Amino acid sequence: MREAAFEIALGRADFAPSLAERLGHGLIGLTRRLLRRRRAALDLAELRTLEPHRLADLGLVPSDFADLRDDLDPAEATRRLARAARRRSLADRWAAE
């Protein structure tokens, strides 16, 4: 009877993961976040070096960078720039119609 219950339990996926599995997933998640943050910092540094006409191709203006604090997380800074570009793109689309 005990063996049958163990076999049934092995076939189910709704049991909590082991400590090792949770630690492994946590380390993988941490690594991904660190890599994403590093990539965002590199992208932000590259965006800051672009000329205004290149920024305009992306839907950005130099004043978008003036609003970003220096202590802001690079991933959050790139998200804010993406939102600004999206808003500007939508406003241009509505103005054209």
TIVO-783742 format. One line per 3 residues: for each residue x, y, z of C-alpha. Coordinates in nm, 2 decimals. Layout:
N
X/Y/Z; ...
***
This chain:
97
0.00/0.00/0.00; 0.28/0.24/0.09; 0.46/0.16/-0.23
0.15/0.23/-0.43; 0.10/0.57/-0.27; 0.47/0.65/-0.34
0.43/0.56/-0.70; 0.12/0.78/-0.73; 0.30/1.06/-0.56
0.59/1.03/-0.80; 0.36/1.07/-1.10; 0.20/1.39/-0.97
0.34/1.74/-1.05; 0.16/1.93/-0.78; 0.40/1.86/-0.50
0.63/2.14/-0.38; 0.98/2.15/-0.53; 1.27/2.04/-0.32
1.51/2.29/-0.15; 1.77/2.21/-0.42; 1.53/2.28/-0.70
1.42/2.61/-0.54; 1.78/2.72/-0.49; 1.86/2.63/-0.85
1.57/2.82/-0.98; 1.66/3.12/-0.76; 2.02/3.12/-0.88
1.90/3.10/-1.24; 1.66/3.39/-1.19; 1.93/3.60/-1.02
2.17/3.54/-1.30; 1.91/3.63/-1.56; 1.82/3.95/-1.37
2.19/4.05/-1.34; 2.25/3.98/-1.71; 1.93/4.18/-1.81
2.05/4.47/-1.59; 2.39/4.47/-1.75; 2.25/4.46/-2.10
2.01/4.75/-2.01; 2.31/4.95/-1.88; 2.51/4.89/-2.20
2.20/4.98/-2.42; 2.14/5.30/-2.22; 2.50/5.40/-2.25
2.49/5.35/-2.63; 2.16/5.54/-2.65; 2.32/5.84/-2.47
2.59/5.86/-2.74; 2.35/5.88/-3.04; 2.30/6.20/-3.23
1.95/6.37/-3.21; 1.86/6.26/-3.57; 1.93/5.90/-3.48
1.73/5.93/-3.16; 1.44/6.07/-3.36; 1.45/5.75/-3.57
1.38/5.56/-3.25; 1.11/5.80/-3.13; 1.33/5.97/-2.87
1.46/6.32/-2.81; 1.76/6.43/-2.61; 1.53/6.58/-2.34
1.40/6.23/-2.26; 1.75/6.15/-2.11; 1.74/6.47/-1.90
1.44/6.33/-1.70; 1.64/6.02/-1.60; 1.81/6.03/-1.26
2.16/5.90/-1.24; 2.08/5.66/-0.96; 1.79/5.50/-1.15
1.81/5.13/-1.23; 1.92/5.09/-1.60; 1.64/4.85/-1.67
1.38/5.10/-1.53; 1.55/5.38/-1.73; 1.52/5.18/-2.06
1.16/5.10/-1.98; 1.08/5.47/-1.93; 1.25/5.56/-2.26
1.05/5.29/-2.43; 0.73/5.42/-2.29; 0.82/5.78/-2.40
0.90/5.66/-2.75; 0.57/5.46/-2.76; 0.37/5.76/-2.65
0.54/5.98/-2.90; 0.48/5.73/-3.18; 0.11/5.70/-3.09
0.07/6.07/-3.08; 0.23/6.11/-3.42; 0.01/5.84/-3.56
-0.31/6.01/-3.42; -0.19/6.34/-3.56; -0.14/6.19/-3.90
-0.49/6.05/-3.93
***
